[in-house]
Amino acid sequence: MNTPAIHPRDLIAGLQKGLALMQLFSAEQPRLSVPQAARLSGLTPSAVRRFLLTLVHEGFAETDSREYWLTPKALRIGQAYVDSAQL
């Protein structure tokens, strides 16, 4: 399947960064602090904090004000693929 060429101006950088941030969570690192996520992502701590707070606001993450972790709602992203794929 060929992927069409996409011009960089048509991309949403914030969405790219938010999705990349979600992918930092793993079995080895189920919880991340802002400094940890900033170091791993290469983003500034203030940007990481805003992304994580947005994920909390939307129900995709939770926090204890020190660390953040994904919620089961994050599974909806993968479930959308499973539901729409011709498997």
ABEGO torsion letter per residue (X at the ends): XBBBBBBAAABBAAAAAAAAAAAABBAABABBBAAAAAAAAGBBAAAAAAAAAAAAAAGABBBAGABBBBBAAAAAAAAAAAAABBX
